[in-house]
Amino acid sequence: MKIEDIKKSGLNIDGDIFFDQSIKNLNWFNIGGKTKIFFRPNSLKGLIEYLKLYGSRGKIFILGNGSNVLFDDDTYQGTVIKLGKSFSNITLLDNETIIAGTAVSQKKVSEFAKDNGISGLEFMSCIPGSIGGGIRMNSGCFKKEFKDILISIQLVDFKGLVRSIPANKINFRYRSIELPADLIFLSATFKGKEKNSEEINNYMNELNTNKNMAQPTRIKTSGSTFKNPINQTDKKVWELIRSSVPNETSYGDAVISEKHANFFVNKKNAKSEDMKSLINFVKKKVKDHTGVKLELEIVVVE
Ligand SMILES: Cc1cc2nc3c(=O)[nH]c(=O)nc-3n(C[C@H](O)[C@H](O)[C@H](O)COP(=O)(O)OP(=O)(O)OC[C@H]3O[C@@H](n4cnc5c(N)ncnc54)[C@H](O)[C@@H]3O)c2cc1C
């Protein structure tokens, strides 16, 4: 993909294009160098225009709230796309059904469901990501995940073709879904159950209290670093790490949270390399000590 071409034609695309943009402040780890191109479409039309021109000519990474990603220290040699306002609508379809744009936060959608007396989306209030990130990761907590409430996804592929996929045609896995990587989710339809808003509110408060007791808050982290190895052991990943690695292990400013051993933290100015060294060290120690092969939950962008 030629930057010169994008500089010229970009002027006619409905969206903002930035070159050599820092991505450090766009993710929860607060880690990462720059991206060659950063594109924020103002409309679906603008997104499709960009994809039709450049979607097949270079790498693309679609960024949500950045709460599950680890960027590289070196410049990303492609386009990072971040959906904004025009992908943030939430609409009530009927007494139990909601359509939400993928740029909106999961927290906002769970609040909207509560205000409209729809139960089933309470778990989203504990997850700091966007709807788009939640779909890609099949995010969840307290025994509920996206697959339980998702009805359909509207999306566009990197060639600019828009379509809709019913959820019952998708294979959901633990913290992932079986859909190709070259898809950008635009909006999603969710179905819950009618319930009294006050009861929903009480349940949401209970979940958030439990979550805050178990996991650290207000720190630079991407949440759970590794997936729970459900097919290898009954033990939770934090237990495996606790028993295999000294908690004070650190690489530069990349450290293990004191409160939750599967949350890795950027104490101040950790580099991506520091975080990757910590990840590899923990992975090796857990394998040596317990025989369990850990798999990353966070998405490493290179
Ligand atoms: C403090 C903390 C607590 C957390 N607790 C939980 C938890 O309880 N349960 C849980 O499951 N996760 C948890 N997470 C992880 C994270 O919040 C979730 O995975 C979240 O759903 C990711 O959403 P995001 O918008 O931040 O995605 P990002 O981190 O921006 O991206 C994650 C992935 O989604 C893809 N993506 C994002 N938007 C789109 C889109 N529109 N179309 C296509 N692909 C897209 C990205 O390309 C990437 O592959 C936690 C993270 C933190 C920091």
The ligand as a MOL file (V3000), in Angstrom:
LIG
                    3D

  0  0  0     0  0            999 V3000
M  V30 BEGIN CTAB
M  V30 COUNTS 53 58 0 0 0
M  V30 BEGIN ATOM
M  V30 1 C -9.5490 -4.6560 33.8970 0
M  V30 2 C -9.9890 -5.6330 32.8330 0
M  V30 3 C -10.9650 -6.5880 33.1260 0
M  V30 4 C -11.3940 -7.4900 32.1380 0
M  V30 5 N -12.3410 -8.4050 32.4650 0
M  V30 6 C -12.7820 -9.2790 31.5190 0
M  V30 7 C -13.7970 -10.2660 31.8280 0
M  V30 8 O -14.3180 -10.3230 32.9320 0
M  V30 9 N -14.1780 -11.1110 30.8440 0
M  V30 10 C -13.6370 -11.0640 29.5870 0
M  V30 11 O -14.0350 -11.8690 28.7290 0
M  V30 12 N -12.6880 -10.1500 29.2750 0
M  V30 13 C -12.2530 -9.2610 30.1990 0
M  V30 14 N -11.2800 -8.3340 29.8740 0
M  V30 15 C -10.7050 -8.3280 28.5140 0
M  V30 16 C -11.3950 -7.3520 27.5430 0
M  V30 17 O -12.0130 -6.2880 28.2210 0
M  V30 18 C -12.4370 -8.0710 26.6700 0
M  V30 19 O -11.8520 -9.0640 25.8740 0
M  V30 20 C -13.1710 -7.0700 25.7570 0
M  V30 21 O -14.3550 -7.6420 25.2520 0
M  V30 22 C -12.2980 -6.5840 24.6000 0
M  V30 23 O -12.9680 -5.5040 23.9750 0
M  V30 24 P -12.1600 -4.2830 23.3520 0
M  V30 25 O -13.1460 -3.3840 22.6860 0
M  V30 26 O -11.2900 -3.6400 24.3590 0
M  V30 27 O -11.3050 -5.0390 22.2400 0
M  V30 28 P -9.7890 -4.7520 21.8010 0
M  V30 29 O -8.8910 -5.0530 22.9450 0
M  V30 30 O -9.6760 -3.4190 21.1900 0
M  V30 31 O -9.6260 -5.8830 20.6770 0
M  V30 32 C -9.7430 -7.2580 21.0310 0
M  V30 33 C -9.9780 -8.0670 19.7380 0
M  V30 34 O -11.2610 -7.7160 19.2010 0
M  V30 35 C -11.1270 -7.3020 17.8400 0
M  V30 36 N -12.1370 -6.2620 17.5780 0
M  V30 37 C -12.4340 -5.1700 18.3260 0
M  V30 38 N -13.4540 -4.4850 17.7690 0
M  V30 39 C -13.7960 -5.1540 16.6460 0
M  V30 40 C -14.7660 -4.9560 15.6080 0
M  V30 41 N -15.6300 -3.9140 15.6020 0
M  V30 42 N -14.8180 -5.8430 14.5950 0
M  V30 43 C -13.9700 -6.9130 14.5310 0
M  V30 44 N -13.0490 -7.1660 15.4920 0
M  V30 45 C -12.9630 -6.2980 16.5250 0
M  V30 46 C -9.6940 -6.7600 17.7450 0
M  V30 47 O -9.2430 -6.7640 16.4060 0
M  V30 48 C -8.9660 -7.7590 18.6320 0
M  V30 49 O -8.7180 -8.9350 17.9090 0
M  V30 50 C -10.8350 -7.4300 30.8390 0
M  V30 51 C -9.8680 -6.4500 30.5440 0
M  V30 52 C -9.4570 -5.5620 31.5260 0
M  V30 53 C -8.4370 -4.5060 31.1720 0
M  V30 END ATOM
M  V30 BEGIN BOND
M  V30 1 1 1 2
M  V30 2 1 2 3
M  V30 3 2 2 52
M  V30 4 2 3 4
M  V30 5 1 4 5
M  V30 6 1 4 50
M  V30 7 2 5 6
M  V30 8 1 6 7
M  V30 9 1 6 13
M  V30 10 2 7 8
M  V30 11 1 7 9
M  V30 12 1 9 10
M  V30 13 2 10 11
M  V30 14 1 10 12
M  V30 15 2 12 13
M  V30 16 1 13 14
M  V30 17 1 14 15
M  V30 18 1 14 50
M  V30 19 1 15 16
M  V30 20 1 16 17
M  V30 21 1 16 18
M  V30 22 1 18 19
M  V30 23 1 18 20
M  V30 24 1 20 21
M  V30 25 1 20 22
M  V30 26 1 22 23
M  V30 27 1 23 24
M  V30 28 2 24 25
M  V30 29 1 24 26
M  V30 30 1 24 27
M  V30 31 1 27 28
M  V30 32 2 28 29
M  V30 33 1 28 30
M  V30 34 1 28 31
M  V30 35 1 31 32
M  V30 36 1 32 33
M  V30 37 1 33 34
M  V30 38 1 33 48
M  V30 39 1 34 35
M  V30 40 1 35 36
M  V30 41 1 35 46
M  V30 42 1 36 37
M  V30 43 1 36 45
M  V30 44 2 37 38
M  V30 45 1 38 39
M  V30 46 1 39 40
M  V30 47 2 39 45
M  V30 48 1 40 41
M  V30 49 2 40 42
M  V30 50 1 42 43
M  V30 51 2 43 44
M  V30 52 1 44 45
M  V30 53 1 46 47
M  V30 54 1 46 48
M  V30 55 1 48 49
M  V30 56 2 50 51
M  V30 57 1 51 52
M  V30 58 1 52 53
M  V30 END BOND
M  V30 END CTAB
M  END
